[in-house]
């Protein structure tokens, strides 16, 4: 315990003397949470739409009024000729052009199906697909309203068969992207800061020439690893608390589950993440190399392969298999269950065991390579 305590105190002194590392662990994750929390969003709203009304009748104006009475479309401009639509789409000033053809009102008066045209910029396929879905829904609603009005004018009581959908939205009633993204951001930011910080710890000793002194002392590799990782575990817990407080204050993200279970899950995740950082530190010789490797194995997998943004089920089979060695995959899943669904221990048992197994593997390999690295 004395040897472990000596390494523990020494690592804390180094962290205190290195403001860059302390800022990386505490303030950078909080700053990135604010930045990503506001910048990242799955909500498709305020799509800029240009209007080309070739019919110019009361009926066409009423339809256009219905289209823009929602937060999804913004009427950006009114066009006079069809060639202007191509020009505005090419320039990217609008994402869609709604064309009301000549004879629109006459078709409605004759009881025929009135066709409208929508030109959509599909460079962003997600926004284009969502916009087309919005337009379809609005057209169907407008068509039903026109049929009802026609029946009233004919003196017929409108009786239209309908199917009523009554949604009951669980876990995120406001359908806000931030409540889904913030738990994933915690995993991404903790993984990034923990791996980078610990990957530099042992390499720093190598560059200063103090690792040889440690290796010839009675200190064991396991004691060295524990002494260097536990300070970062404590700082990681503090960072998690800061991020959760910011998530609540800025985005209204409330932890609905057990705080004790959240603490245990975070500890297991930090154990695995820091083990990966120590392994990188043991296998590299310079802080520059350690930093580059840490970025490569923490940022990209956490962003792409963890399920934070892209659903794992939609990935090809080999890529899905690769995600099983990505620690944030399990942490993000467990965190969303605890924060949003108040999940009990049984629901996240698999994630905890997977993170624990990866943590043991990383730390054992790191301990085996620490003496070799000396």
C-alpha positions as a printed Julia matrix, in Angstrom:
374×3 Matrix{Float64}:
   0.0    0.0     0.0
   2.9    2.38    0.7
   4.33   1.83   -2.77
   0.91   2.28   -4.34
   0.26   5.44   -2.27
   3.6    6.9    -3.38
   2.75   6.43   -7.07
  -0.78   7.76   -6.43
   0.53  10.97   -4.81
   3.21  11.39   -7.47
   0.65  11.16  -10.29
  -1.6   13.71   -8.61
   1.33  16.1    -8.26
   2.13  15.7   -11.96
  -1.5   16.37  -12.9
  -1.55  19.47  -10.71
   1.67  20.75  -12.25
   0.38  20.16  -15.78
  -2.53  22.54  -16.41
  -2.95  21.18  -19.95
  -3.74  17.66  -18.71
  -6.06  18.98  -16.01
  -7.89  21.14  -18.53
  -8.15  18.18  -20.91
  -9.78  16.1   -18.2
 -12.12  18.67  -16.65
 -12.92  21.65  -18.83
 -12.51  20.41  -22.4
 -15.26  17.73  -22.0
 -17.63  20.33  -20.54
 -16.88  22.74  -23.38
 -17.34  20.03  -26.02
 -20.64  18.98  -24.44
 -21.99  22.5   -24.85
 -20.62  22.72  -28.4
 -21.87  19.33  -29.61
 -25.1   19.49  -27.62
 -26.2   22.57  -29.53
 -24.56  21.74  -32.86
 -25.67  18.1   -33.23
 -29.33  17.55  -33.9
 -31.42  14.96  -35.71
 -34.36  17.35  -35.96
 -35.04  18.48  -39.53
 -36.76  21.86  -39.31
 -36.82  25.21  -41.1
 -36.17  23.75  -44.54
 -35.81  26.65  -46.97
 -38.41  26.3   -49.73
 -38.95  28.41  -52.84
 -42.45  28.67  -54.29
 -43.36  28.79  -57.96
 -47.12  29.41  -58.21
 -48.02  29.17  -61.9
 -51.76  28.96  -61.16
 -52.04  32.1   -59.01
 -55.57  31.42  -57.82
 -57.26  31.56  -54.44
 -57.04  27.79  -54.15
 -53.3   27.71  -54.78
 -52.71  30.48  -52.22
 -54.77  28.62  -49.61
 -52.75  25.46  -50.18
 -49.46  27.34  -49.83
 -50.67  28.92  -46.61
 -51.3   25.42  -45.2
 -47.81  24.27  -46.22
 -45.99  26.99  -44.33
 -48.03  26.97  -41.11
 -45.51  24.7   -39.36
 -41.88  24.84  -38.17
 -40.65  22.43  -40.84
 -40.72  24.72  -43.87
 -39.66  28.33  -44.32
 -40.86  30.19  -47.39
 -37.53  31.55  -48.57
 -38.56  33.17  -51.86
 -41.19  33.32  -54.6
 -40.11  32.47  -58.14
 -41.58  33.71  -61.42
 -40.28  31.15  -63.92
 -39.22  27.49  -63.83
 -35.55  28.11  -64.86
 -35.14  30.11  -61.65
 -35.81  26.93  -59.68
 -32.77  25.2   -61.18
 -30.59  28.21  -60.47
 -31.61  28.52  -56.83
 -31.15  24.79  -56.19
 -27.72  24.87  -57.85
 -26.64  27.77  -55.66
 -27.89  26.02  -52.53
 -30.04  28.97  -51.47
 -33.06  26.67  -51.04
 -33.41  22.96  -50.31
 -36.69  22.48  -52.21
 -38.91  24.18  -54.76
 -42.69  23.7   -54.6
 -44.33  24.12  -58.01
 -48.09  24.69  -58.32
 -48.9   24.08  -62.03
 -51.38  25.98  -64.15
 -54.89  24.54  -63.98
 -54.56  23.51  -60.32
 -57.83  25.23  -59.34
 -59.68  23.87  -62.43
 -58.67  20.31  -61.59
 -59.99  20.72  -58.06
 -63.25  22.21  -59.35
 -63.76  19.21  -61.66
 -63.09  16.81  -58.79
 -59.88  15.53  -60.38
 -56.58  14.76  -58.68
 -54.48  17.91  -58.71
 -50.77  17.19  -59.16
 -48.07  19.33  -57.59
 -44.34  19.12  -58.17
 -41.59  19.29  -55.57
 -37.96  19.67  -56.63
 -35.72  18.55  -53.77
 -31.99  18.98  -53.32
 -30.92  15.46  -52.3
 -27.24  16.21  -51.68
 -28.18  15.63  -48.04
 -30.2   12.43  -48.39
 -31.53  12.5   -44.82
 -32.95  16.0   -45.12
 -34.35  15.25  -48.59
 -36.13  12.09  -47.41
 -37.58  13.9   -44.4
 -38.73  16.83  -46.54
 -40.51  14.52  -49.0
 -42.25  12.8   -46.08
 -43.4   16.17  -44.73
 -44.72  17.22  -48.14
 -46.61  13.92  -48.55
 -48.26  14.31  -45.17
 -49.23  17.92  -45.87
 -50.64  17.03  -49.29
 -52.74  14.22  -47.81
 -54.06  16.52  -45.1
 -54.86  19.25  -47.61
 -56.64  16.75  -49.87
 -58.83  15.54  -47.02
 -59.71  19.13  -46.09
 -60.69  19.87  -49.71
 -62.94  16.8   -49.86
 -64.72  17.85  -46.7
 -65.22  21.39  -48.04
 -66.6   20.02  -51.33
 -69.14  17.88  -49.47
 -70.3   20.85  -47.42
 -70.75  22.93  -50.57
 -72.79  20.09  -52.11
 -75.0   19.97  -49.03
 -73.78  16.52  -48.05
 -72.78  15.74  -44.49
 -69.16  14.62  -44.75
 -68.65  11.1   -43.47
 -65.1   10.01  -44.23
 -63.59   6.8   -42.85
 -60.47   7.61  -40.86
 -57.86   5.78  -38.87
 -56.91   7.59  -35.67
 -53.38   7.06  -34.37
 -52.92   7.91  -30.7
 -49.19   7.81  -29.94
 -47.89   7.38  -26.41
 -44.29   8.56  -26.45
 -42.09   7.07  -23.75
 -38.7    8.16  -22.38
 -38.47  11.33  -24.52
 -41.96  12.84  -24.83
 -40.7   16.11  -26.34
 -38.79  14.2   -29.06
 -35.69  16.31  -28.42
 -32.45  15.09  -29.97
 -30.37  16.47  -27.1
 -31.83  13.98  -24.63
 -30.69  11.16  -26.87
 -27.33  12.69  -27.73
 -26.13  13.87  -24.3
 -25.66  10.36  -22.81
 -23.74   9.38  -25.93
 -21.64  12.53  -25.67
 -20.68  11.58  -22.11
 -19.27   8.3   -23.37
 -17.45   9.97  -26.27
 -15.89  12.73  -24.16
 -14.9   10.49  -21.24
 -13.32   7.98  -23.61
 -11.38  10.69  -25.39
 -10.09  12.45  -22.29
  -9.38   9.3   -20.26
  -7.46   7.46  -22.98
  -5.41  10.5   -24.01
  -4.52  11.49  -20.45
  -3.44   8.04  -19.32
  -1.66   7.23  -22.59
   0.7   10.1   -21.82
   1.38   9.1   -18.21
   3.9    6.25  -18.56
   5.36   7.7   -21.77
   6.13  10.87  -19.82
   8.21   8.77  -17.41
  10.07   7.22  -20.34
  10.95  10.58  -21.86
  12.15  11.92  -18.5
  14.17   8.8   -17.82
  12.4    8.02  -14.54
  10.79   4.77  -15.68
  14.07   2.89  -15.18
  14.26   4.07  -11.57
  10.73   2.77  -10.98
  11.44  -0.58  -12.59
  14.52  -1.25  -10.42
  12.55  -0.3    -7.29
  10.3   -2.77   -5.42
   7.27  -1.34   -7.25
   5.38  -3.97   -9.21
   3.86  -3.3   -12.62
   0.34  -3.74  -11.2
   1.03  -1.17   -8.47
   2.41   1.26  -11.01
  -0.66   0.92  -13.22
  -3.09   1.29  -10.31
  -1.22   4.27   -8.93
  -1.35   6.0   -12.29
  -4.96   5.19  -13.2
  -6.88   5.74   -9.96
  -6.24   9.54   -9.96
  -7.74   9.67  -13.44
 -10.7    7.58  -12.29
 -11.46  10.16   -9.6
 -11.08  13.02  -12.06
 -13.24  11.11  -14.57
 -16.03  10.8   -11.99
 -15.81  14.53  -11.34
 -15.99  15.17  -15.08
 -19.05  12.93  -15.37
 -20.8   14.87  -12.61
 -19.98  18.18  -14.35
 -21.31  16.92  -17.68
 -24.53  15.62  -16.11
 -25.09  18.96  -14.35
 -24.51  20.84  -17.6
 -26.79  18.43  -19.44
 -29.55  19.11  -16.91
 -29.04  22.88  -16.87
 -28.74  23.38  -20.63
 -30.73  20.55  -22.21
 -33.07  19.36  -19.45
 -31.55  15.86  -19.36
 -32.61  14.24  -16.07
 -31.15  10.99  -14.75
 -34.27   8.86  -14.29
 -32.46   5.77  -13.06
 -30.36   4.91  -10.04
 -27.4    7.18   -9.32
 -25.64   4.26   -7.64
 -26.01   2.14  -10.77
 -24.8    5.09  -12.84
 -21.74   5.38  -10.59
 -20.93   1.67  -10.89
 -21.36   1.77  -14.67
 -19.08   4.8   -14.97
 -16.43   3.17  -12.77
 -16.41   0.01  -14.88
 -16.2    2.08  -18.06
 -13.32   4.18  -16.71
 -11.54   0.99  -15.65
 -11.67  -0.25  -19.25
 -10.93   3.11  -20.9
  -7.98   3.86  -18.65
  -6.66   0.35  -19.18
  -6.61   1.03  -22.91
  -4.78   4.3   -22.28
  -2.15   2.6   -20.11
  -1.71  -0.09  -22.77
  -1.04   2.58  -25.4
   1.38   4.24  -23.0
   3.26   0.98  -22.46
   3.55   0.27  -26.19
   4.74   3.7   -27.34
   7.98   5.59  -26.75
   7.11   9.27  -27.16
   4.23  11.45  -26.03
   3.6   12.54  -29.62
   3.18   8.96  -30.77
   1.04   8.1   -27.75
  -1.23  11.07  -28.45
  -1.68  10.12  -32.1
  -2.47   6.49  -31.29
  -4.87   7.54  -28.5
  -6.78   9.81  -30.88
  -6.95   7.05  -33.48
  -8.27   4.32  -31.15
 -10.59   6.52  -29.06
 -12.11   9.31  -31.15
 -13.02   7.55  -34.38
 -14.36   4.28  -32.86
 -16.3    6.22  -30.21
 -17.84   8.47  -32.83
 -18.56   5.91  -35.54
 -18.73   2.42  -33.98
 -20.34   3.04  -30.59
 -23.92   3.62  -31.73
 -23.62   7.23  -30.57
 -24.8    8.58  -33.94
 -25.04   5.66  -36.36
 -27.2    2.64  -35.37
 -25.07  -0.49  -35.1
 -27.88  -2.66  -36.51
 -27.64  -0.8   -39.83
 -23.92  -1.58  -40.24
 -22.54  -4.49  -42.3
 -21.88  -7.74  -40.45
 -18.06  -7.42  -40.25
 -18.34  -3.87  -38.92
 -20.89  -4.99  -36.31
 -18.43  -7.66  -35.18
 -15.71  -5.01  -34.88
 -17.88  -2.9   -32.56
 -17.7   -5.62  -29.88
 -14.2   -4.47  -28.9
 -15.21  -0.8   -28.72
 -15.73   0.06  -25.04
 -18.01   3.11  -25.6
 -20.47   0.85  -27.44
 -21.46  -0.74  -24.14
 -21.19   2.43  -22.06
 -23.39   4.5   -24.39
 -26.02   1.77  -24.44
 -25.99   1.37  -20.65
 -25.99   5.12  -20.05
 -29.01   5.71  -22.28
 -30.9    2.96  -20.51
 -30.12   4.38  -17.06
 -30.61   8.07  -17.89
 -33.66   7.82  -20.17
 -35.38   4.56  -19.16
 -34.46   4.11  -15.48
 -33.19   0.63  -16.33
 -32.38  -1.77  -13.46
 -29.18  -3.78  -13.11
 -30.56  -6.77  -15.02
 -31.09  -4.66  -18.15
 -27.45  -3.55  -18.35
 -25.77  -6.69  -17.02
 -24.4   -7.6   -20.45
 -22.88  -4.14  -20.96
 -21.22  -4.2   -17.53
 -19.73  -7.65  -18.07
 -18.45  -6.72  -21.52
 -16.75  -3.55  -20.24
 -15.31  -5.44  -17.29
 -13.89  -8.15  -19.55
 -12.31  -5.6   -21.9
 -10.92  -3.67  -18.93
  -9.3   -6.77  -17.46
  -7.84  -7.67  -20.85
  -6.39  -4.2   -21.47
  -4.91  -3.91  -17.97
  -3.37  -7.39  -18.02
  -1.73  -6.75  -21.39
  -0.57  -3.33  -20.19
   0.96  -4.84  -17.02
   2.74  -7.48  -19.11
   4.22  -4.84  -21.42
   5.13  -2.27  -18.77
   8.36  -3.96  -17.71
   9.21  -4.76  -21.31
   8.73  -1.1   -22.17
  11.27  -0.11  -19.54
